[in-house]
Every structure is written in structure tokens, then in C-alpha cells.
Amino acid sequence: MKPKKSLGQNFLTNKKIAEDIALAGNISKKDIVLEVGPGKGILTEFLLKYSKQVIAVEKDRELFSFLTEKFAKEISNKKLILVQGDILDFDFNDYKIKEESYKLIANIPYNVTGLLFRLFLETGPRPKTMVFMVQKEVAERVIARDEKESVLSISVKVYGIPKITRRVSAGSFFPKPNVDSAVLTVENIKSPFKNKIDEKRFFELLKAGFSSKRKKLSSNLSLVAKKDAVLKTFAELGLNENTRAEDVSAKKFLEITKHL
């Protein structure tokens, strides 16, 4: 089973790390776990050990056949539901997966990290907890280790609480990637929005706010809202007119959205 570069495959080879990823989700025998891209099943083994049931979605047909043989017993007793296909085409209704009824745990290809964050946080149904193996730099950007926020960090923090559970060296994968990784856990996931209109407006303001990093947040927001309304909002929320987007929290962006 050779990794396919076209699918961004880097197989995790360290079983201790695989177990740590499973444990990071704090899963119990009551939990249903959705795994994206199980690969050779090194993480799947531990998810099966600790959870009630695992639904694993594998795009690679060869790997799907390999996993079908490897986990024949678990598939037979319905402990594992193995799905061949792209997670972007996955129909949650077919498997009775509802909002906050499952946990999402996966060692995902780096090239789809942002896409999967949007899929599971913005589109839903959202998981109770999300655990992703991602590039170390991406994980640090999500938690804003440098205390500077970004579109990515706020897009995650508005739904849940992210934290880095552990760091993982490049040598723990085959083939060895050019960068180190980290296990990123997002807990207490919930939508703060009353409806899709509010959610859409929030992201419109967020993206406008970061549209030009050299400009003040108030100037950037004036691209999608009236200037006087922006200045009035800043005054009411106690924000300095010279504040930049990277210095504003997800909570404060929510408050801005309610005013604009």
C-alpha cells in the first residue's frame, strides 16, 4: 500500500501517537466517532477500542479494500461502518448523525484542513468535539500562540475552544512530511448564531476586517458597512478606532456583528 501523493497521504506509523489522538477526544462507550481518511487503520483500532461505534470514510478504493479485510469482524458486528467515498459527498442523514451527536477524530491530509474546518463547523451537523492532526504551524495559528488572531483562528474559536493536545514530529509518518504536526482539539462546539443570516453576516464582516492587514479594522469594515455605523459601534463597544483585526477576539467580532 503505497501512499498517494495526489490524495495528500502520509501514513501515521506511531501507535502511541494514534492512541493519544483517540484519547484527546475523551471518547467513551457511549460515543459515535466519525473518522475521515482512516488510511491503514492505525487510529481506527483505538477509536474502535474506546467508542461505541466508528463510522470511517475512506476515499481511496485500494485502502477501502484493505480496511474491509483488516476490520472484517468489526464490520460484521456493526462496530465499524466503513464508507467508500469523499467526505464532501457524505450524507449525514443516511447514518442518523445529528447536531452534536458524534465526535470527529481524524488524521487528515494537510491540503484539506481549512476545507474540513468549514465543512464541520460552518455547514454541520457539528460534532461535540473535533480532534485533527494538522500542521504544527496551522495548529499554532488556530490557537493564536503569538496572540495575534486570524480569519482561521476566529472562524474556529467562534464555535468552540481549541487547544493543542500534543506535538508530533515528522518522523512519525511515512512518507516523512517536510513539517512537524500537532494534535488540535476543539471542544464545547456550539453555534452562537440564531440563524444562517447572522452567521453569513459574521463571516462577511470577519473577512472584510482582515482584507487588508495594514489598515485599521474600522477602515476595512467600512467596505461592507456604513462608516458612521462602524465608528458608533466601536465607541459603544469600547474599541479604539485604530484597532487592527488581529487584536480583536472572536467574542468581540460577534458583538460587532450584532451592531452592524
C-alpha positions as CSV (number, residue, x, y, z in Angstrom):
1,M,0.0,0.0,0.0
2,K,2.0,3.0,-1.3
3,P,0.8,6.5,-0.1
4,K,-0.7,8.5,-3.0
5,K,0.7,12.0,-3.3
6,S,-2.4,13.1,-5.2
7,L,-4.5,12.4,-2.1
8,G,-2.0,14.0,0.3
9,Q,-1.5,10.7,2.1
10,N,1.1,10.5,4.9
11,F,0.5,7.4,7.0
12,L,0.9,7.6,10.7
13,T,3.3,4.9,11.9
14,N,3.5,5.5,15.7
15,K,0.8,3.6,17.6
16,K,1.4,5.6,20.8
17,I,0.5,8.8,19.0
18,A,-2.5,7.1,17.4
19,E,-3.8,6.2,20.9
20,D,-3.1,9.8,22.1
21,I,-5.2,11.2,19.3
22,A,-8.1,8.9,20.3
23,L,-7.7,9.8,24.0
24,A,-7.7,13.5,23.1
25,G,-11.3,13.2,22.1
26,N,-12.2,11.9,25.6
27,I,-14.4,9.3,23.9
28,S,-16.5,6.7,25.9
29,K,-18.5,3.6,25.1
30,K,-21.5,5.9,24.5
31,D,-19.8,7.9,21.7
32,I,-20.2,7.6,18.0
33,V,-17.0,8.6,16.2
34,L,-16.7,9.8,12.6
35,E,-13.2,9.3,11.2
36,V,-12.1,10.9,7.9
37,G,-9.5,9.2,5.9
38,P,-8.6,6.2,8.1
39,G,-5.7,5.2,5.8
40,K,-4.3,1.9,7.1
41,G,-6.4,2.0,10.2
42,I,-3.8,2.7,12.9
43,L,-6.0,5.3,14.5
44,T,-9.2,3.3,13.7
45,E,-8.0,0.5,16.0
46,F,-8.0,2.8,19.1
47,L,-11.3,4.5,18.1
48,L,-12.9,1.1,18.0
49,K,-11.4,0.2,21.4
50,Y,-12.8,3.2,23.2
51,S,-16.0,4.2,21.4
52,K,-19.5,2.7,20.9
53,Q,-19.2,2.8,17.1
54,V,-16.9,4.2,14.4
55,I,-18.0,5.5,11.0
56,A,-14.9,5.7,8.8
57,V,-15.0,7.4,5.4
58,E,-12.2,6.5,3.0
59,K,-11.8,8.0,-0.5
60,D,-9.0,5.6,-1.7
61,R,-10.6,2.4,-3.2
62,E,-7.4,0.4,-2.5
63,L,-7.3,1.4,1.1
64,F,-11.1,0.8,1.4
65,S,-10.5,-2.8,0.2
66,F,-7.6,-3.2,2.6
67,L,-9.6,-1.9,5.6
68,T,-12.6,-4.1,4.6
69,E,-10.3,-7.2,5.2
70,K,-8.5,-5.8,8.2
71,F,-11.7,-5.0,10.1
72,A,-13.9,-7.7,8.8
73,K,-15.0,-8.7,12.3
74,E,-15.8,-5.2,13.4
75,I,-17.7,-4.5,10.2
76,S,-19.7,-7.7,10.6
77,N,-20.8,-6.8,14.1
78,K,-21.5,-3.2,13.1
79,K,-18.9,-1.8,15.5
80,L,-17.4,-0.2,12.3
81,I,-19.3,1.2,9.4
82,L,-16.8,1.6,6.6
83,V,-17.8,4.1,3.8
84,Q,-16.1,4.3,0.5
85,G,-16.2,7.9,-0.8
86,D,-15.3,11.5,-0.4
87,I,-16.3,13.1,2.9
88,L,-17.6,16.1,0.9
89,D,-20.3,13.8,-0.5
90,F,-21.1,12.2,2.8
91,D,-24.8,12.2,3.7
92,F,-25.2,12.5,7.4
93,N,-28.8,11.6,7.3
94,D,-28.0,8.2,5.9
95,Y,-26.2,7.4,9.1
96,K,-28.6,9.2,11.5
97,I,-25.9,11.7,12.5
98,K,-27.4,14.8,14.0
99,E,-26.0,18.1,15.5
100,E,-23.7,17.4,18.5
101,S,-24.5,13.7,18.4
102,Y,-21.0,12.5,17.5
103,K,-17.2,13.2,17.8
104,L,-15.0,13.8,14.8
105,I,-11.4,12.4,15.1
106,A,-9.1,12.2,12.2
107,N,-5.5,12.3,10.9
108,I,-6.4,14.4,7.8
109,P,-4.4,15.4,4.7
110,Y,-2.9,18.8,5.2
111,N,-4.2,20.2,2.0
112,V,-7.9,19.9,3.1
113,T,-7.5,21.2,6.7
114,G,-9.3,24.6,6.1
115,L,-12.0,22.9,4.0
116,L,-12.8,20.4,6.7
117,F,-12.9,23.1,9.4
118,R,-15.5,24.9,7.3
119,L,-17.4,21.8,6.4
120,F,-17.9,20.6,10.0
121,L,-18.1,23.9,11.9
122,E,-20.0,26.2,9.4
123,T,-22.0,23.7,7.5
124,G,-22.7,21.0,10.1
125,P,-24.1,18.9,11.6
126,R,-21.4,19.9,14.0
127,P,-19.6,17.4,16.2
128,K,-19.5,17.7,20.0
129,T,-15.7,17.5,19.8
130,M,-13.2,17.7,17.0
131,V,-9.7,16.2,17.0
132,F,-7.5,16.8,14.0
133,M,-3.9,16.0,13.3
134,V,-2.7,19.2,11.4
135,Q,0.5,21.0,10.5
136,K,2.1,22.4,13.7
137,E,2.0,26.0,12.2
138,V,-1.7,25.7,11.5
139,A,-2.5,24.5,15.0
140,E,-0.5,27.4,16.5
141,R,-2.3,29.8,14.2
142,V,-5.7,28.5,15.3
143,I,-4.9,29.0,19.0
144,A,-3.1,32.3,18.2
145,R,0.0,31.3,20.0
146,D,1.5,34.7,19.1
147,E,-1.6,36.4,20.5
148,K,-2.5,37.6,17.0
149,E,-5.8,36.4,15.7
150,S,-6.5,35.5,12.0
151,V,-9.6,34.6,9.9
152,L,-8.8,30.9,10.7
153,S,-8.4,31.3,14.4
154,I,-11.6,33.3,14.8
155,S,-13.5,31.0,12.5
156,V,-12.7,28.1,14.8
157,K,-13.0,30.0,18.2
158,V,-16.4,31.4,17.4
159,Y,-17.7,27.8,17.6
160,G,-15.5,26.1,20.2
161,I,-12.4,26.1,22.4
162,P,-9.3,25.0,20.5
163,K,-6.2,23.6,22.2
164,I,-3.0,21.8,21.2
165,T,-3.0,18.4,22.8
166,R,0.4,17.3,21.7
167,R,3.1,17.9,19.1
168,V,4.2,15.2,16.6
169,S,7.5,15.0,14.8
170,A,7.7,14.5,11.0
171,G,9.4,11.2,11.6
172,S,6.2,9.7,12.9
173,F,4.8,9.4,9.4
174,F,5.5,7.6,6.1
175,P,6.5,9.2,3.9
176,K,8.1,11.8,6.1
177,P,6.5,15.2,5.5
178,N,8.5,18.4,5.4
179,V,6.9,19.8,8.6
180,D,6.0,18.8,12.1
181,S,2.4,18.2,13.1
182,A,0.2,18.8,16.2
183,V,-3.0,17.3,17.5
184,L,-5.5,20.0,17.7
185,T,-8.6,19.5,19.8
186,V,-11.7,21.7,19.6
187,E,-14.1,21.3,22.5
188,N,-17.6,22.6,23.6
189,I,-18.6,23.1,19.9
190,K,-21.8,25.0,19.5
191,S,-23.2,27.6,17.1
192,P,-23.5,31.1,18.6
193,F,-25.8,32.3,15.7
194,K,-29.6,32.5,15.8
195,N,-29.8,31.8,12.1
196,K,-27.9,31.4,8.8
197,I,-28.3,35.1,8.0
198,D,-26.5,36.2,11.2
199,E,-23.8,33.6,10.5
200,K,-23.3,34.8,6.9
201,R,-23.1,38.4,8.1
202,F,-20.5,37.5,10.7
203,F,-18.2,35.9,8.2
204,E,-18.7,38.8,5.7
205,L,-17.5,41.2,8.4
206,L,-14.7,38.9,9.5
207,K,-13.3,38.6,6.0
208,A,-13.6,42.3,5.4
209,G,-11.9,43.0,8.7
210,F,-8.8,41.0,7.6
211,S,-8.9,42.1,4.0
212,S,-6.0,44.5,4.4
213,K,-3.8,43.8,7.4
214,R,-2.0,47.1,7.1
215,K,-5.3,49.0,7.5
216,K,-7.3,49.7,10.7
217,L,-10.2,47.4,11.4
218,S,-12.7,50.3,11.2
219,S,-11.4,51.2,7.7
220,N,-11.7,47.6,6.5
221,L,-15.2,47.2,7.9
222,S,-16.3,50.3,6.2
223,L,-16.1,48.3,2.9
224,V,-19.2,46.3,4.0
225,A,-20.9,48.7,6.4
226,K,-21.5,52.5,6.7
227,K,-18.5,54.4,8.2
228,D,-20.6,56.2,10.8
229,A,-22.2,53.0,11.9
230,V,-18.8,51.4,12.3
231,L,-17.4,54.3,14.4
232,K,-20.6,54.3,16.5
233,T,-20.2,50.6,17.1
234,F,-16.5,51.0,18.1
235,A,-17.5,53.7,20.6
236,E,-20.3,51.6,22.1
237,L,-18.0,48.5,22.5
238,G,-15.1,50.4,23.8
239,L,-12.8,49.7,20.8
240,N,-10.1,52.1,19.8
241,E,-10.6,53.5,16.3
242,N,-7.1,52.4,15.5
243,T,-7.5,48.8,16.4
244,R,-6.5,46.2,13.9
245,A,-8.4,43.0,13.2
246,E,-5.7,40.7,14.6
247,D,-6.2,42.2,18.0
248,V,-9.9,41.5,18.2
249,S,-11.3,38.3,19.8
250,A,-14.0,36.1,18.3
251,K,-16.3,37.2,21.1
252,K,-15.8,40.9,20.2
253,F,-16.3,40.1,16.5
254,L,-19.7,38.6,17.4
255,E,-20.6,41.8,19.3
256,I,-19.6,43.9,16.3
257,T,-21.8,41.7,14.1
258,K,-24.8,42.3,16.3
259,H,-24.4,46.1,15.8
260,L,-23.6,46.1,12.1
